[in-house]
Amino acid sequence: MSREEILAEIERMTRDEKLEVIEVTTRLLREDSKQPRKSRFSPEFERQIEKAARMMREEYAPGGELAAFSALDGEDFHDA
């Protein structure tokens, strides 16, 4: 069933049926949030990204080379 079909079906439901859908959906969302998220990437790629992030951490920390660019965050940018 497509998303559009599901929404159309919900529109045809009674108020009590809609509330039941909300309750079941809320329960399912809570269950999903308790489970660890699955990555779309391979474990090797995840390790490489984590290693790269650790290596660059100091550069983005206050006083780091790349932190200077954050001083521009509050300024408006206009094309010259």
N, C-alpha and C positions, 0 to 999 in steps of 0.2 A: 504494500500500500504506500502510495507516495505521500509526501508531507502535505500537499494540497488536499488530497483525499481525507487524510486524518483530520485536518482543520475543518473541512466541510462537514465531516461526520460529527465533530464536537459541536459545531454550530447547531446541528439538528437535535442535540441532546437536551434533556430536561436539566433544570438547575441542579437537582440532586445527582444526576449522572455526571455533570461537569465537575461537581465537588469531589465525587469519587475519583475521577480522572486526576484531579489535582492532588488528592491524597496519595494515590498510588504512585504518581510521578515524583512527588516529593520524597516518598520512601525510597524509590529507586535511586534518586539523586543522592540521598544520604548514604545509601549502600555503596554507590560508585565512588563517593568521595573518601570512603574508608580504604579503598583499594589503591595500591600504588599505581601512578600513571605509567602506562606503557610508552616507551619511546619509539618514535618512528625510525630511529637510527640504530645502527649496529653497536654492540657493546664496545668494540674497538674504536669506532668514531667518537662515542661518548667519552671514552678515556682520553682521546687526543684533544678534544675540546676542553675537557676539564684541566688537562695539563697546560694548554695554551692560556686558559683563563688565569691559572695560578701564576704563570710566568708574567703576565701583563698586569697583575693586580697592583703592583707598586707604581706602575706608570699612571694608573687612574686614581690612585690615592691622593689625598691632599698633599701638595708639594711635588707631585710626580709630573713628568714631562707633559702628559696629555691632559692633566687636570686644568691647565691654563686655559684650555678651550672652553671649559664650563663657565668661565667668567663672562662669556658672551651670551649665556642662556637667557638672561633677562632683557637683552637689547633687541630692538626691532631691526629687521633686516630689510633693506630696500635695494632693489636692483639699480646699479649705477648706469 
